[in-house]
């Protein structure tokens, strides 16, 4: 039992570190989310939004990165206190059930089915990179190769090794991107204070509504990233180290300690992806929008995006961009697949097909989905072949998933919060600001469709 992170046991209790150095050793769940966020949200959706709208919607990106973190923390606080996975928690929500599963789980399954478009767009973008380097190779060969590679790694459980390598490569790519922003100031595309100021007038042109809603859903932590954060907290050991709630003062102290470390983890990752997101947006707005370049199809998407580097660092940076983009997008595929296998595996467990808490069937379910989803994403891309559009649609769906997440967060805070772990008034203010902002965007998304 002690080796299964999904089962709480007194044998796995560990006192939370009280020093910064000790706390840093236990960070990681938020950085795993960053590996997933950078590829689809920052590299594609954010840059495309900058290309389409210019600087005027900069505020959308900024708000998107900041406003959803309180929801993420509420989810994490709940799972540390209870040991519940996301789907277990959703199954405890008030409201009707169909069979053994709460209606929210069934709604989530429908939304995630549509969200396959987003991952199809990401795998298509990786294919676009490879087609530039190897132009005579049929795209289906790359799709097969990518699917096999990511499926094999996730199904065999090599997540930790590749996750650490991906974070290192993303860090290098991020430095490269920030260097582009700095060097941009010495070119004809230099960003002025007026450009930045225009991005905080809170305007939203009608032509940019759809892409703005998609970018809001997908930049920063999206609905699916918030939901999967609990699994990474569990597998990192936060809930297991806290131990079963025996009502003692020692348990309360441990829970508060691990929640404090979770706050540090989430805030650090927020700073990282906010800086990267803003950098990508500024490059897209300054370089692509000024030239009327809006990327859409596979090779065109990658070729156009590469100009945010070649325009600032020269043609020699093109190869570096292709290598960096491949690493970022592949790590996104990998992190997303690892997340989807757990979310869908747990959802099937709540429906009643098996016990997700049991390690052996859980590993089988994860392996099954690890082989199934890349095939689905590849077929989806072959039929549509517009990766930028597919990613934006996925972002819109993510906004609706955020509504489910908001409903759950309200229940966690108002009905299921353990009194001894009640957060501060400042946290509650941040949480309700997040809730209002997300619901407002969702309403705008529905309104814009009619």
C-alpha positions as CSV (number, residue, x, y, z in Angstrom):
1,X,0.0,0.0,0.0
2,X,2.8,2.4,0.8
3,X,4.1,2.5,-2.8
4,X,0.7,3.3,-4.3
5,X,0.4,7.2,-4.3
6,X,-3.4,6.9,-4.8
7,X,-3.9,5.2,-1.5
8,X,-3.4,7.1,1.8
9,X,-1.5,5.2,4.4
10,X,0.1,6.1,7.8
11,X,3.3,4.4,6.5
12,X,3.7,7.2,3.9
13,X,3.4,10.2,6.2
14,X,6.2,12.7,5.8
15,X,6.7,16.0,7.6
16,X,6.6,19.0,5.1
17,X,9.9,20.8,4.8
18,X,10.0,24.2,6.5
19,X,13.0,25.7,4.6
20,X,13.0,27.2,1.1
21,X,15.7,24.8,0.0
22,X,13.8,21.8,1.3
23,X,10.6,23.0,-0.3
24,X,12.2,23.4,-3.7
25,X,13.1,19.7,-3.7
26,X,9.4,18.9,-3.7
27,X,8.3,21.2,-6.5
28,X,7.4,19.7,-9.8
29,X,3.6,19.3,-10.5
30,X,3.3,22.9,-11.7
31,X,6.4,22.5,-13.9
32,X,4.8,19.5,-15.5
33,X,1.8,21.6,-16.4
34,X,4.2,24.2,-17.9
35,X,5.6,21.5,-20.2
36,X,2.0,20.9,-21.5
37,X,1.0,24.6,-21.6
38,X,4.0,26.0,-23.6
39,X,3.4,24.1,-26.8
40,X,-0.3,24.6,-27.7
41,X,-1.1,27.7,-25.7
42,X,2.1,29.8,-26.1
43,X,3.7,28.7,-29.3
44,X,0.6,28.4,-31.4
45,X,-2.6,30.1,-29.9
46,X,-0.8,33.1,-28.4
47,X,1.3,33.9,-31.4
48,X,-1.7,33.4,-33.8
49,X,-3.8,35.8,-31.6
50,X,-1.0,38.4,-31.7
51,X,-0.8,38.0,-35.5
52,X,-4.6,38.5,-35.9
53,X,-5.3,41.2,-33.3
54,X,-2.1,43.0,-32.8
55,X,-1.4,44.6,-29.4
56,X,-5.0,45.4,-28.6
57,X,-5.8,42.1,-26.9
58,X,-2.6,41.9,-24.8
59,X,-4.8,42.3,-21.7
60,X,-6.6,39.0,-22.5
61,X,-3.4,37.0,-22.4
62,X,-2.3,38.7,-19.1
63,X,-5.6,38.2,-17.4
64,X,-5.8,34.6,-18.7
65,X,-2.5,33.7,-17.1
66,X,-3.2,35.2,-13.7
67,X,-6.9,34.8,-13.1
68,X,-7.2,31.0,-13.2
69,X,-4.5,30.1,-10.6
70,X,-6.8,30.5,-7.6
71,X,-9.1,27.8,-9.1
72,X,-6.0,25.6,-9.5
73,X,-5.0,26.1,-5.9
74,X,-8.5,25.3,-4.7
75,X,-8.4,22.0,-6.5
76,X,-5.0,21.2,-5.2
77,X,-6.0,22.1,-1.6
78,X,-8.9,19.8,-1.8
79,X,-6.9,16.8,-3.1
80,X,-4.2,17.3,-0.4
81,X,-6.8,17.4,2.3
82,X,-8.9,14.4,1.1
83,X,-6.6,12.4,-1.2
84,X,-9.4,12.4,-3.8
85,X,-8.6,12.5,-7.5
86,X,-10.4,15.0,-9.7
87,X,-12.9,12.5,-11.0
88,X,-13.6,11.2,-7.5
89,X,-14.2,14.8,-6.4
90,X,-16.5,15.4,-9.3
91,X,-18.5,12.3,-8.4
92,X,-19.2,13.9,-5.0
93,X,-20.7,17.1,-6.5
94,X,-24.4,17.8,-5.8
95,X,-26.7,17.0,-8.7
96,X,-27.9,14.0,-10.7
97,X,-26.0,10.9,-11.6
98,X,-26.3,8.7,-14.6
99,X,-25.4,5.2,-13.5
100,X,-22.6,5.5,-11.0
101,X,-21.1,8.7,-12.4
102,X,-22.1,12.3,-11.8
103,X,-23.5,14.2,-14.8
104,X,-20.4,16.5,-14.7
105,X,-18.2,13.5,-15.6
106,X,-20.4,12.6,-18.6
107,X,-20.4,16.3,-19.8
108,X,-16.6,16.3,-19.5
109,X,-16.3,13.2,-21.6
110,X,-18.4,14.9,-24.4
111,X,-16.3,18.1,-24.3
112,X,-13.0,16.1,-24.2
113,X,-14.1,14.2,-27.3
114,X,-14.3,17.5,-29.2
115,X,-11.0,18.6,-27.6
116,X,-9.2,15.9,-29.6
117,X,-9.1,18.6,-32.3
118,X,-6.6,20.5,-30.2
119,X,-4.2,17.6,-29.9
120,X,-4.7,16.8,-33.5
121,X,-3.6,20.3,-34.3
122,X,-0.5,19.9,-32.1
123,X,0.6,16.7,-33.7
124,X,0.0,18.3,-37.1
125,X,2.3,21.1,-36.1
126,X,5.0,18.7,-35.3
127,X,4.5,17.0,-38.7
128,X,4.8,20.5,-40.3
129,X,8.2,20.9,-38.7
130,X,9.4,17.5,-39.9
131,X,8.0,18.2,-43.4
132,X,10.2,21.3,-43.7
133,X,13.3,19.4,-42.7
134,X,12.4,16.3,-44.8
135,X,10.1,17.6,-47.6
136,X,9.9,14.5,-49.7
137,X,8.6,12.3,-46.9
138,X,4.8,11.6,-46.8
139,X,3.2,13.2,-43.7
140,X,1.5,9.9,-42.6
141,X,5.0,8.4,-42.0
142,X,5.7,11.2,-39.5
143,X,2.3,10.7,-37.9
144,X,2.9,7.0,-37.4
145,X,6.4,7.6,-36.0
146,X,5.3,10.3,-33.6
147,X,2.3,8.3,-32.4
148,X,4.5,5.2,-31.7
149,X,7.1,7.2,-29.9
150,X,4.8,9.1,-27.6
151,X,2.6,6.0,-27.0
152,X,5.6,3.8,-26.1
153,X,7.0,6.3,-23.6
154,X,3.8,6.9,-21.8
155,X,2.6,3.3,-21.8
156,X,5.9,2.1,-20.4
157,X,5.9,4.8,-17.7
158,X,9.0,6.7,-18.6
159,X,7.3,9.9,-17.8
160,X,9.7,11.3,-15.2
161,X,12.8,11.0,-17.3
162,X,11.4,12.7,-20.4
163,X,9.5,15.3,-18.3
164,X,12.8,16.5,-16.7
165,X,14.5,16.5,-20.1
166,X,11.6,18.4,-21.7
167,X,11.7,21.1,-18.9
168,X,15.4,21.6,-19.6
169,X,14.8,22.0,-23.3
170,X,11.8,24.3,-22.8
171,X,13.9,26.5,-20.5
172,X,16.5,26.8,-23.2
173,X,13.8,27.6,-25.8
174,X,12.3,30.1,-23.4
175,X,15.6,31.9,-23.0
176,X,15.9,31.9,-26.8
177,X,12.4,33.5,-27.1
178,X,13.1,36.2,-24.5
179,X,16.4,37.0,-26.4
180,X,14.2,37.5,-29.5
181,X,12.1,40.1,-27.6
182,X,15.1,42.0,-26.5
183,X,16.8,42.0,-29.9
184,X,13.5,43.0,-31.4
185,X,14.0,46.4,-29.9
186,X,16.9,47.0,-32.2
187,X,14.9,46.3,-35.4
188,X,12.2,48.0,-37.4
189,X,9.7,46.0,-35.4
190,X,10.6,47.5,-32.0
191,X,7.8,47.6,-29.5
192,X,6.9,51.1,-28.1
193,X,5.4,52.0,-24.8
194,X,2.3,53.1,-26.8
195,X,2.0,49.6,-28.2
196,X,2.0,48.1,-24.7
197,X,-0.5,50.7,-23.4
198,X,-2.9,50.0,-26.3
199,X,-3.0,46.4,-25.1
200,X,-4.5,47.4,-21.7
201,X,-7.4,49.5,-22.9
202,X,-9.5,46.4,-22.5
203,X,-10.8,46.4,-26.0
204,X,-11.9,43.3,-27.9
205,X,-12.5,43.7,-31.7
206,X,-15.4,41.7,-33.0
207,X,-13.0,39.9,-35.5
208,X,-10.8,38.7,-32.6
209,X,-13.6,37.4,-30.3
210,X,-13.2,33.7,-31.2
211,X,-9.5,33.6,-31.1
212,X,-9.5,35.6,-27.9
213,X,-11.9,33.1,-26.2
214,X,-9.8,30.2,-27.5
215,X,-6.6,31.9,-26.2
216,X,-8.2,32.5,-22.8
217,X,-9.1,28.9,-22.5
218,X,-5.8,27.5,-23.5
219,X,-3.2,30.0,-22.2
220,X,-2.1,29.7,-18.6
221,X,-3.7,26.8,-16.9
222,X,-6.7,25.6,-18.8
223,X,-9.6,23.5,-17.5
224,X,-7.9,20.2,-18.3
225,X,-4.6,21.4,-16.7
226,X,-6.4,22.4,-13.5
227,X,-8.1,19.0,-13.5
228,X,-4.9,17.0,-14.0
229,X,-2.9,19.0,-11.5
230,X,-4.4,16.9,-8.7
231,X,-3.0,13.7,-10.2
232,X,0.5,15.2,-10.3
233,X,0.1,16.4,-6.7
234,X,-0.9,12.8,-5.8
235,X,1.9,11.1,-7.7
236,X,4.4,13.6,-6.3
237,X,3.3,12.5,-2.9
238,X,1.6,15.6,-1.4
239,X,-1.6,13.8,-0.3
240,X,0.2,10.6,0.7
241,X,2.7,12.5,2.8
242,X,-0.1,14.4,4.5
243,X,-1.7,11.0,5.4
244,X,-5.3,10.1,6.2
245,X,-7.3,12.7,8.1
246,X,-7.4,11.5,11.7
247,X,-8.6,14.8,13.0
248,X,-5.4,15.4,14.9
249,X,-3.4,18.7,15.2
250,X,-0.5,16.9,13.6
251,X,-2.5,16.1,10.5
252,X,-3.7,19.7,10.2
253,X,-0.1,20.9,10.6
254,X,1.1,18.5,7.8
255,X,-1.8,19.5,5.5
256,X,-1.0,23.2,5.9
257,X,2.6,22.5,5.3
258,X,2.1,20.6,2.0
259,X,-0.5,23.1,0.9
260,X,2.1,25.9,1.4
261,X,4.5,24.0,-0.8
262,X,1.8,23.6,-3.4
263,X,1.3,27.3,-3.4
264,X,5.0,27.9,-4.1
265,X,4.9,25.3,-6.9
266,X,1.8,26.8,-8.6
267,X,3.0,30.4,-8.3
268,X,6.5,29.6,-9.6
269,X,5.0,27.9,-12.6
270,X,2.6,30.8,-13.1
271,X,5.5,33.3,-13.3
272,X,7.3,31.1,-15.8
273,X,4.4,30.5,-18.2
274,X,3.1,34.2,-17.9
275,X,6.5,35.5,-19.0
276,X,6.8,33.1,-21.9
277,X,3.2,33.7,-23.0
278,X,3.7,37.5,-23.0
279,X,6.9,37.1,-25.0
280,X,5.3,35.0,-27.7
281,X,2.3,37.3,-27.9
282,X,4.5,40.4,-28.3
283,X,6.5,38.7,-31.1
284,X,3.4,37.7,-32.9
285,X,1.9,41.2,-32.6
286,X,5.0,43.1,-33.5
287,X,6.3,41.0,-36.4
288,X,3.4,39.0,-37.9
289,X,0.5,41.4,-37.4
290,X,2.5,44.3,-38.9
291,X,3.0,42.3,-42.0
292,X,-0.5,40.8,-42.2
293,X,0.8,37.3,-41.7
294,X,-1.7,34.9,-40.0
295,X,-0.6,31.3,-40.0
296,X,-3.1,28.5,-40.6
297,X,-2.1,25.3,-42.4
298,X,0.6,22.9,-41.4
299,X,3.8,24.0,-43.2
300,X,2.5,27.5,-43.5
301,X,2.0,27.6,-39.7
302,X,5.5,26.6,-38.9
303,X,7.1,28.7,-41.6
304,X,5.2,31.8,-40.5
305,X,5.9,31.3,-36.8
306,X,9.6,30.9,-37.6
307,X,9.6,34.5,-38.7
308,X,9.3,35.7,-35.2
309,X,12.9,34.5,-34.8
310,X,14.4,35.1,-38.3
311,X,13.2,38.7,-38.3
312,X,15.1,39.3,-35.0
313,X,18.0,36.8,-34.9
314,X,18.6,36.3,-38.7
315,X,18.1,33.4,-41.0
316,X,20.6,31.3,-39.0
317,X,18.0,31.2,-36.2
318,X,15.5,29.2,-38.4
319,X,17.1,25.8,-37.7
320,X,17.3,26.6,-34.0
321,X,13.6,27.5,-34.0
322,X,12.6,24.3,-35.8
323,X,14.6,22.2,-33.2
324,X,13.2,24.2,-30.3
325,X,9.6,24.1,-31.6
326,X,9.9,20.3,-32.2
327,X,11.0,19.8,-28.6
328,X,8.3,22.1,-27.1
329,X,5.5,20.6,-29.2
330,X,6.6,17.0,-28.6
331,X,6.9,17.6,-24.9
332,X,3.3,19.0,-25.0
333,X,2.1,15.9,-26.8
334,X,3.8,13.8,-24.2
335,X,2.6,15.7,-21.2
336,X,-0.9,15.9,-22.6
337,X,-1.0,12.2,-23.3
338,X,0.2,11.4,-19.8
339,X,-2.6,13.7,-18.5
340,X,-5.3,12.3,-20.7
341,X,-4.5,8.7,-19.8
342,X,-5.1,9.4,-16.1
343,X,-8.2,11.6,-16.5
344,X,-9.9,9.2,-18.9
345,X,-8.7,6.2,-16.8
346,X,-10.2,7.7,-13.7
347,X,-13.4,8.7,-15.5
348,X,-14.0,5.1,-16.5
349,X,-13.3,4.1,-12.9
350,X,-16.0,6.4,-11.6
351,X,-18.4,5.1,-14.3
352,X,-17.8,1.7,-12.6
353,X,-15.8,-0.3,-15.2
354,X,-13.0,-1.0,-12.7
355,X,-11.2,0.4,-9.6
356,X,-8.9,3.2,-10.5
357,X,-7.3,3.1,-7.0
358,X,-6.1,-0.5,-7.7
359,X,-2.6,-0.1,-9.2
360,X,-2.7,-3.0,-11.7
361,X,-5.9,-2.2,-13.6
362,X,-5.0,1.5,-13.4
363,X,-1.7,0.8,-15.2
364,X,-3.5,-1.2,-17.8
365,X,-6.1,1.6,-18.5
366,X,-3.3,4.1,-18.8
367,X,-1.4,1.9,-21.3
368,X,-4.6,1.4,-23.3
369,X,-5.3,5.1,-23.6
370,X,-1.6,5.8,-24.3
371,X,-1.9,3.8,-27.5
372,X,-5.4,4.9,-28.5
373,X,-5.3,8.7,-28.2
374,X,-2.3,9.4,-30.5
375,X,-4.0,7.4,-33.2
376,X,-7.2,9.4,-32.8
377,X,-5.2,12.7,-32.9
378,X,-3.4,11.6,-36.1
379,X,-6.6,10.7,-37.9
380,X,-8.3,13.9,-36.8
381,X,-5.4,15.9,-38.2
382,X,-5.4,14.0,-41.5
383,X,-9.1,14.9,-42.0
384,X,-8.8,18.6,-41.1
385,X,-5.2,19.6,-41.6
386,X,-5.5,23.1,-40.1
387,X,-3.5,22.9,-36.9
388,X,-3.9,26.6,-35.9
389,X,-7.7,26.4,-36.3
390,X,-7.8,23.1,-34.5
391,X,-5.9,24.4,-31.5
392,X,-8.1,27.5,-31.2
393,X,-11.2,25.3,-31.3
394,X,-9.7,23.2,-28.5
395,X,-9.1,26.4,-26.5
396,X,-12.8,27.3,-26.9
397,X,-13.8,23.9,-25.6
398,X,-11.4,24.3,-22.7
399,X,-13.2,27.5,-21.7
400,X,-16.4,25.4,-21.3
401,X,-14.4,22.8,-19.3
402,X,-13.4,25.7,-17.1
403,X,-17.1,26.2,-16.3
404,X,-17.2,22.6,-14.9
405,X,-14.1,23.3,-13.0
406,X,-15.6,26.5,-11.5
407,X,-18.7,24.6,-10.4
408,X,-16.5,22.1,-8.6
409,X,-14.3,24.7,-7.0
410,X,-17.4,26.5,-5.6
411,X,-18.5,23.2,-4.0
412,X,-15.0,22.5,-2.6
413,X,-14.8,25.9,-1.0
414,X,-18.4,26.3,0.2
415,X,-19.4,22.8,1.1
416,X,-16.4,20.6,1.6
417,X,-13.7,22.8,3.1
418,X,-12.3,21.4,6.3
419,X,-12.7,24.2,8.9
420,X,-9.1,23.9,10.1
421,X,-7.9,24.4,6.6
422,X,-10.1,27.4,5.7
423,X,-8.1,29.8,3.5
424,X,-7.6,33.5,4.1
425,X,-10.0,36.2,3.0
426,X,-7.4,37.3,0.3
427,X,-7.5,33.8,-1.2
428,X,-11.3,33.9,-1.2
429,X,-11.3,37.3,-3.0
430,X,-8.9,35.9,-5.6
431,X,-11.0,32.8,-6.0
432,X,-14.2,34.7,-6.7
433,X,-12.5,37.0,-9.1
434,X,-11.4,33.9,-11.0
435,X,-14.9,32.5,-10.9
436,X,-16.5,35.7,-12.2
437,X,-13.9,36.1,-15.0
438,X,-14.2,32.6,-16.2
439,X,-18.0,32.7,-16.3
440,X,-18.0,36.0,-18.1
441,X,-15.8,34.6,-20.8
442,X,-18.0,31.5,-21.1
443,X,-21.1,33.7,-21.5
444,X,-19.3,35.7,-24.2
445,X,-18.3,32.5,-26.0
446,X,-21.9,31.3,-26.1
447,X,-23.2,34.8,-27.2
448,X,-20.6,35.0,-30.0
449,X,-21.9,31.8,-31.5
450,X,-25.3,33.2,-32.2
